[in-house]
Amino acid sequence: MLIIDGESFPVDAIVELGREADFLYKYAERTESGNLQSELIGVFINHSLKISDINDPLIYERLYDKLTEPVEHHSITVPGNNGTYTYDAYMGKVSDQLKLKHNGVYHWGDLTVNFKATRPART
C-alpha cells in the first residue's frame, strides 16, 4: 500500500521498498589526535520504492502526476515495522521507463522514487 497526501494508490506491483537511516550532523570534525567531535542533528528515515508495471494506465498516470507535483513535500505512508509508517518527505528523484505502445496508448513501468524525510525521525 502507498498513500500520498491521504490519497491511496493500489500498487500491488511493488518490486522493492528500501529503507535507509541517514545520520545528519550539524558538524563533524577530527581533532589533531584523531578523535571525532560532532553534533548530531538527528536520524532521517528515507525510502526508495520500485514498482514494476501497473496495468491501468489511468492509475499509473495519477500516481506519476502525484509524485511529480511541484510542491515542497508530501505526507507519505509506506509499510512499516508494525503496520505503516507515515512521514513528511520530498521526492529526491522519480524515474520510469517506456515499456510499449499498444493501440495508440503508451505503457510506462519500472517506476522508481526516492522519498527523503523533511525532518528527523529520531533525535
N, CA and C atoms as a LAMMPS dump frame, in Angstrom:
ITEM: TIMESTEP
0
ITEM: NUMBER OF ATOMS
369
ITEM: BOX BOUNDS ff ff ff
-5.0000000000000000e+02 5.0000000000000000e+02
-5.0000000000000000e+02 5.0000000000000000e+02
-5.0000000000000000e+02 5.0000000000000000e+02
ITEM: ATOMS id mol type element x y z
1 1 1 N 0.838 -1.174 0
2 1 2 C 0 0 0
3 1 3 C 0.886 1.241 0
4 2 1 N 0.464 2.231 -0.746
5 2 2 C 1.16 3.51 -0.808
6 2 3 C 0.119 4.61 -0.686
7 3 1 N 0.314 5.5 0.277
8 3 2 C -0.596 6.627 0.474
9 3 3 C 0.228 7.906 0.401
10 4 1 N -0.215 8.831 -0.465
11 4 2 C 0.455 10.116 -0.606
12 4 3 C -0.572 11.207 -0.391
13 5 1 N -0.336 12.055 0.605
14 5 2 C -1.247 13.15 0.941
15 5 3 C -2.672 12.656 1.162
16 6 1 N -2.802 11.482 1.792
17 6 2 C -4.116 10.923 2.091
18 6 3 C -4.77 10.191 0.944
19 7 1 N -4.147 10.171 -0.214
20 7 2 C -4.695 9.509 -1.401
21 7 3 C -4.042 8.138 -1.568
22 8 1 N -4.859 7.088 -1.57
23 8 2 C -4.349 5.72 -1.701
24 8 3 C -4.106 5.369 -3.152
25 9 1 N -3.018 4.643 -3.361
26 9 2 C -2.683 4.159 -4.696
27 9 3 C -2.592 2.639 -4.643
28 10 1 N -3.419 1.957 -5.428
29 10 2 C -3.427 0.487 -5.414
30 10 3 C -2.243 -0.065 -6.195
31 11 1 N -1.112 -0.115 -5.553
32 11 2 C 0.099 -0.599 -6.218
33 11 3 C 0.464 -1.974 -5.668
34 12 1 N -0.046 -2.984 -6.336
35 12 2 C 0.259 -4.365 -5.951
36 12 3 C 1.575 -4.822 -6.56
37 13 1 N 2.138 -3.99 -7.435
38 13 2 C 3.333 -4.383 -8.175
39 13 3 C 4.606 -3.81 -7.554
40 14 1 N 4.629 -3.634 -6.221
41 14 2 C 5.851 -3.145 -5.572
42 14 3 C 6.908 -4.241 -5.656
43 15 1 N 7.989 -3.917 -6.335
44 15 2 C 9.088 -4.864 -6.505
45 15 3 C 10.065 -4.743 -5.349
46 16 1 N 10.262 -3.505 -4.904
47 16 2 C 11.258 -3.266 -3.868
48 16 3 C 10.891 -2.019 -3.073
49 17 1 N 11.012 -2.124 -1.771
50 17 2 C 10.869 -0.97 -0.891
51 17 3 C 12.092 -0.964 0.004
52 18 1 N 12.95 0.016 -0.222
53 18 2 C 14.178 0.112 0.563
54 18 3 C 14.036 1.166 1.651
55 19 1 N 14.689 0.929 2.764
56 19 2 C 14.663 1.872 3.877
57 19 3 C 16.099 2.199 4.25
58 20 1 N 16.347 3.482 4.507
59 20 2 C 17.702 3.931 4.803
60 20 3 C 17.651 4.943 5.942
61 21 1 N 18.526 4.778 6.906
62 21 2 C 18.644 5.722 8.018
63 21 3 C 19.875 6.588 7.769
64 22 1 N 19.635 7.871 7.512
65 22 2 C 20.733 8.816 7.293
66 22 3 C 20.965 9.621 8.571
67 23 1 N 22.212 9.656 9.02
68 23 2 C 22.598 10.421 10.201
69 23 3 C 23.115 11.774 9.73
70 24 1 N 22.422 12.833 10.11
71 24 2 C 22.803 14.178 9.675
72 24 3 C 23.426 14.932 10.852
73 25 1 N 24.611 15.464 10.606
74 25 2 C 25.357 16.163 11.643
75 25 3 C 25.381 17.664 11.371
76 26 1 N 25.291 18.439 12.454
77 26 2 C 25.47 19.882 12.333
78 26 3 C 26.93 20.157 11.979
79 27 1 N 27.823 19.415 12.638
80 27 2 C 29.241 19.46 12.287
81 27 3 C 29.869 18.138 12.715
82 28 1 N 30.947 17.782 12.058
83 28 2 C 31.726 16.596 12.419
84 28 3 C 33.163 16.884 12.019
85 29 1 N 34.032 16.959 13.023
86 29 2 C 35.434 17.295 12.778
87 29 3 C 36.338 16.369 13.572
88 30 1 N 37.484 16.127 13.016
89 30 2 C 38.507 15.354 13.719
90 30 3 C 39.488 16.309 14.386
91 31 1 N 39.841 15.992 15.6
92 31 2 C 40.858 16.771 16.297
93 31 3 C 42.235 16.303 15.814
94 32 1 N 43.268 17.001 16.206
95 32 2 C 44.627 16.612 15.822
96 32 3 C 44.981 15.222 16.333
97 33 1 N 44.374 14.827 17.439
98 33 2 C 44.647 13.495 17.988
99 33 3 C 43.806 12.411 17.31
100 34 1 N 42.897 12.805 16.413
101 34 2 C 42.1 11.826 15.67
102 34 3 C 40.722 11.568 16.244
103 35 1 N 40.425 12.171 17.388
104 35 2 C 39.098 11.984 17.974
105 35 3 C 38.053 12.758 17.181
106 36 1 N 36.866 12.203 17.123
107 36 2 C 35.764 12.855 16.41
108 36 3 C 34.982 13.739 17.362
109 37 1 N 34.795 14.972 16.962
110 37 2 C 33.902 15.877 17.685
111 37 3 C 32.757 16.187 16.74
112 38 1 N 31.531 15.986 17.219
113 38 2 C 30.391 16.186 16.329
114 38 3 C 29.145 16.538 17.128
115 39 1 N 28.165 17.046 16.392
116 39 2 C 26.85 17.303 16.965
117 39 3 C 25.821 16.739 15.991
118 40 1 N 25.123 15.705 16.443
119 40 2 C 24.126 15.039 15.618
120 40 3 C 22.821 15.826 15.624
121 41 1 N 22.316 16.155 14.439
122 41 2 C 21.001 16.804 14.331
123 41 3 C 19.912 15.76 14.53
124 42 1 N 20.058 14.615 13.862
125 42 2 C 19.079 13.554 14.011
126 42 3 C 19.248 12.481 12.958
127 43 1 N 18.388 11.477 13.055
128 43 2 C 18.386 10.361 12.12
129 43 3 C 17.157 10.497 11.227
130 44 1 N 17.403 10.563 9.927
131 44 2 C 16.344 10.721 8.937
132 44 3 C 16.069 9.361 8.295
133 45 1 N 14.827 8.913 8.323
134 45 2 C 14.441 7.651 7.698
135 45 3 C 13.903 7.962 6.303
136 46 1 N 14.592 7.466 5.29
137 46 2 C 14.224 7.684 3.886
138 46 3 C 13.861 6.35 3.248
139 47 1 N 13.109 6.415 2.167
140 47 2 C 12.697 5.2 1.46
141 47 3 C 12.942 5.327 -0.036
142 48 1 N 13.209 4.196 -0.649
143 48 2 C 13.241 4.102 -2.108
144 48 3 C 12.213 3.041 -2.494
145 49 1 N 11.455 3.341 -3.518
146 49 2 C 10.359 2.468 -3.93
147 49 3 C 10.505 2.153 -5.412
148 50 1 N 10.34 0.88 -5.751
149 50 2 C 10.347 0.476 -7.158
150 50 3 C 9.077 -0.308 -7.427
151 51 1 N 8.359 0.125 -8.468
152 51 2 C 7.116 -0.514 -8.875
153 51 3 C 7.317 -1.015 -10.3
154 52 1 N 6.964 -2.282 -10.546
155 52 2 C 7.168 -2.813 -11.903
156 52 3 C 6.134 -2.211 -12.843
157 53 1 N 5.065 -2.892 -13.109
158 53 2 C 4.077 -2.401 -14.067
159 53 3 C 2.707 -2.291 -13.394
160 54 1 N 2.032 -1.194 -13.663
161 54 2 C 0.646 -1.018 -13.243
162 54 3 C -0.176 -1.136 -14.52
163 55 1 N -1.066 -2.116 -14.557
164 55 2 C -1.798 -2.416 -15.788
165 55 3 C -2.754 -1.317 -16.226
166 56 1 N -3.274 -0.557 -15.295
167 56 2 C -4.225 0.503 -15.635
168 56 3 C -3.463 1.806 -15.885
169 57 1 N -3.403 2.279 -17.145
170 57 2 C -2.639 3.496 -17.437
171 57 3 C -3.174 4.737 -16.728
172 58 1 N -4.462 4.763 -16.387
173 58 2 C -5.019 5.923 -15.666
174 58 3 C -4.498 5.981 -14.23
175 59 1 N -4.407 4.824 -13.577
176 59 2 C -3.859 4.785 -12.216
177 59 3 C -2.381 5.156 -12.25
178 60 1 N -1.674 4.628 -13.245
179 60 2 C -0.249 4.927 -13.367
180 60 3 C -0.036 6.429 -13.545
181 61 1 N -0.812 7.042 -14.428
182 61 2 C -0.668 8.473 -14.697
183 61 3 C -1.023 9.304 -13.467
184 62 1 N -2.046 8.88 -12.721
185 62 2 C -2.433 9.577 -11.485
186 62 3 C -1.3 9.52 -10.463
187 63 1 N -0.678 8.342 -10.325
188 63 2 C 0.451 8.195 -9.4
189 63 3 C 1.639 9.033 -9.854
190 64 1 N 1.978 8.965 -11.13
191 64 2 C 3.119 9.735 -11.637
192 64 3 C 2.886 11.238 -11.451
193 65 1 N 1.669 11.693 -11.742
194 65 2 C 1.345 13.114 -11.557
195 65 3 C 1.492 13.522 -10.094
196 66 1 N 1.072 12.656 -9.178
197 66 2 C 1.181 12.96 -7.746
198 66 3 C 2.651 13.023 -7.33
199 67 1 N 3.44 12.074 -7.806
200 67 2 C 4.859 12.029 -7.439
201 67 3 C 5.643 13.215 -7.982
202 68 1 N 5.187 13.781 -9.081
203 68 2 C 5.922 14.879 -9.715
204 68 3 C 5.237 16.231 -9.525
205 69 1 N 4.311 16.32 -8.571
206 69 2 C 3.69 17.612 -8.267
207 69 3 C 4.757 18.614 -7.831
208 70 1 N 4.648 19.849 -8.294
209 70 2 C 5.643 20.856 -7.897
210 70 3 C 5.324 21.458 -6.521
211 71 1 N 5.427 20.619 -5.49
212 71 2 C 5.221 21.067 -4.112
213 71 3 C 6.472 20.72 -3.314
214 72 1 N 6.634 21.388 -2.179
215 72 2 C 7.861 21.182 -1.391
216 72 3 C 7.944 19.807 -0.744
217 73 1 N 6.81 19.287 -0.261
218 73 2 C 6.83 17.961 0.36
219 73 3 C 5.43 17.358 0.376
220 74 1 N 5.375 16.076 0.687
221 74 2 C 4.14 15.307 0.751
222 74 3 C 4.107 14.523 2.059
223 75 1 N 2.915 14.128 2.461
224 75 2 C 2.758 13.15 3.528
225 75 3 C 2.776 11.773 2.863
226 76 1 N 3.697 10.921 3.302
227 76 2 C 3.906 9.608 2.692
228 76 3 C 3.605 8.525 3.722
229 77 1 N 2.863 7.501 3.313
230 77 2 C 2.629 6.334 4.161
231 77 3 C 3.065 5.1 3.399
232 78 1 N 3.992 4.358 4.005
233 78 2 C 4.537 3.134 3.422
234 78 3 C 4.451 2.023 4.468
235 79 1 N 4.616 0.759 4.065
236 79 2 C 4.659 -0.308 5.062
237 79 3 C 5.777 -0.068 6.069
238 80 1 N 5.492 -0.349 7.335
239 80 2 C 6.478 -0.161 8.398
240 80 3 C 6.692 -1.437 9.187
241 81 1 N 7.347 -1.304 10.325
242 81 2 C 7.621 -2.478 11.161
243 81 3 C 6.345 -3.126 11.679
244 82 1 N 5.434 -2.306 12.165
245 82 2 C 4.191 -2.806 12.749
246 82 3 C 3.005 -2.109 12.099
247 83 1 N 2.796 -2.377 10.832
248 83 2 C 1.7 -1.73 10.116
249 83 3 C 2.235 -0.776 9.066
250 84 1 N 2.068 0.522 9.326
251 84 2 C 2.518 1.512 8.357
252 84 3 C 3.391 2.565 9.034
253 85 1 N 4.1 3.305 8.217
254 85 2 C 4.966 4.386 8.684
255 85 3 C 4.624 5.612 7.851
256 86 1 N 4.266 6.703 8.529
257 86 2 C 3.877 7.94 7.855
258 86 3 C 4.847 9.05 8.229
259 87 1 N 5.274 9.803 7.224
260 87 2 C 6.191 10.906 7.466
261 87 3 C 6.106 11.905 6.325
262 88 1 N 6.617 13.11 6.55
263 88 2 C 6.687 14.126 5.503
264 88 3 C 7.995 13.959 4.753
265 89 1 N 7.884 13.985 3.419
266 89 2 C 9.063 13.772 2.59
267 89 3 C 8.954 14.578 1.306
268 90 1 N 10.115 14.833 0.727
269 90 2 C 10.149 15.398 -0.62
270 90 3 C 10.662 14.305 -1.548
271 91 1 N 10.41 14.489 -2.828
272 91 2 C 10.848 13.499 -3.803
273 91 3 C 12.278 13.822 -4.218
274 92 1 N 13.184 12.904 -3.941
275 92 2 C 14.565 13.105 -4.343
276 92 3 C 14.752 12.877 -5.825
277 93 1 N 14.019 11.905 -6.368
278 93 2 C 14.125 11.58 -7.786
279 93 3 C 12.973 10.649 -8.142
280 94 1 N 12.405 10.857 -9.335
281 94 2 C 11.368 9.982 -9.87
282 94 3 C 11.783 9.597 -11.28
283 95 1 N 11.741 8.311 -11.595
284 95 2 C 12.089 7.885 -12.951
285 95 3 C 11.241 6.681 -13.346
286 96 1 N 11.058 6.51 -14.657
287 96 2 C 10.362 5.344 -15.181
288 96 3 C 10.838 5.062 -16.595
289 97 1 N 10.322 3.984 -17.169
290 97 2 C 10.738 3.538 -18.492
291 97 3 C 9.515 3.287 -19.366
292 98 1 N 9.597 3.688 -20.63
293 98 2 C 8.546 3.369 -21.584
294 98 3 C 8.656 1.891 -21.922
295 99 1 N 7.564 1.155 -21.685
296 99 2 C 7.577 -0.29 -21.895
297 99 3 C 7.087 -0.681 -23.286
298 100 1 N 5.949 -0.102 -23.734
299 100 2 C 5.426 -0.428 -25.058
300 100 3 C 4.319 0.544 -25.438
301 101 1 N 3.993 0.527 -26.718
302 101 2 C 2.861 1.282 -27.234
303 101 3 C 1.894 0.263 -27.824
304 102 1 N 0.644 0.281 -27.359
305 102 2 C -0.354 -0.685 -27.804
306 102 3 C -1.659 0.046 -28.088
307 103 1 N -2.142 -0.07 -29.313
308 103 2 C -3.38 0.601 -29.735
309 103 3 C -3.343 2.099 -29.454
310 104 1 N -2.207 2.706 -29.698
311 104 2 C -2.076 4.15 -29.527
312 104 3 C -1.889 4.612 -28.094
313 105 1 N -1.765 3.665 -27.155
314 105 2 C -1.584 4.01 -25.742
315 105 3 C -0.17 3.623 -25.317
316 106 1 N 0.523 4.554 -24.713
317 106 2 C 1.866 4.283 -24.204
318 106 3 C 1.76 3.679 -22.81
319 107 1 N 2.513 2.619 -22.569
320 107 2 C 2.527 1.95 -21.271
321 107 3 C 3.904 2.141 -20.64
322 108 1 N 3.913 2.747 -19.47
323 108 2 C 5.146 3.011 -18.743
324 108 3 C 5.247 2.052 -17.566
325 109 1 N 6.468 1.829 -17.102
326 109 2 C 6.676 0.946 -15.956
327 109 3 C 8.043 1.16 -15.349
328 110 1 N 8.424 0.224 -14.486
329 110 2 C 9.693 0.315 -13.753
330 110 3 C 9.843 1.679 -13.097
331 111 1 N 8.796 2.116 -12.434
332 111 2 C 8.779 3.409 -11.75
333 111 3 C 9.597 3.321 -10.467
334 112 1 N 10.509 4.248 -10.296
335 112 2 C 11.282 4.326 -9.055
336 112 3 C 11.173 5.733 -8.488
337 113 1 N 11.143 5.804 -7.17
338 113 2 C 11.071 7.099 -6.499
339 113 3 C 11.873 7.017 -5.206
340 114 1 N 12.533 8.12 -4.872
341 114 2 C 13.253 8.245 -3.609
342 114 3 C 12.533 9.272 -2.75
343 115 1 N 12.058 8.826 -1.584
344 115 2 C 11.42 9.708 -0.617
345 115 3 C 12.462 10.146 0.405
346 116 1 N 12.646 11.447 0.563
347 116 2 C 13.617 11.996 1.505
348 116 3 C 12.879 12.723 2.624
349 117 1 N 13.11 12.311 3.849
350 117 2 C 12.413 12.88 5.005
351 117 3 C 12.753 14.365 5.179
352 118 1 N 11.752 15.145 5.564
353 118 2 C 11.965 16.579 5.765
354 118 3 C 12.419 16.892 7.192
355 119 1 N 12.224 15.948 8.108
356 119 2 C 12.664 16.162 9.488
357 119 3 C 13.124 14.833 10.078
358 120 1 N 13.936 14.891 11.108
359 120 2 C 14.45 13.631 11.672
360 120 3 C 13.352 12.793 12.321
361 121 1 N 13.482 11.492 12.169
362 121 2 C 12.577 10.554 12.835
363 121 3 C 13.003 10.356 14.297
364 122 1 N 14.317 10.506 14.518
365 122 2 C 14.862 10.326 15.876
366 122 3 C 15.913 11.38 16.12
367 123 1 N 15.889 11.921 17.318
368 123 2 C 16.889 12.924 17.711
369 123 3 C 17.537 12.528 19.022
